[in-house]
């Protein structure tokens, strides 16, 4: 068997065909399954050219090479067709429930001396000044207040 050749067992072929033809799956994963099925050399006398697989599935050559590499590295068909979980968590949100509560409470208080009412910019500046959050934009304050149906007028 050649190094980059893919030979599927009957079980693997059946699993890939069922995945590609049944159920609701992302197009990305269905294309991956179909590409592997097209690359399968177990029941064919001659190898399917990469260009033909690219045309059939609407993929670039590099994508087909990466799909083949991913399949060969995967321990099973299920592992290959499952999206990987993130290793690192996304960046945590600046505005937590505690910050939100402080900003809402601040918006409900009397405006500072010399101001007729709270503005979004004023709320953002005061929130940073009071140490509720390290930095916050007036746009974030606006979203936060709109989420709670609080109007500054």
Secondary structure, 3 states (H helix, E strand, C coil): CCCCCECCCHHHHHHHHHHHHCCCCCHHHHHHHHHHHHHECCCCCCCCCHHHHHHHHCCCHHHHHHHHHHHHHCCCHHHHCCCCCCCCCCCCCCCCHHHHHHHHHHHCCCCCCCCCCCCHHHHHHHHHHCCCCCCCCHHHHHHHHHHCCCCCC
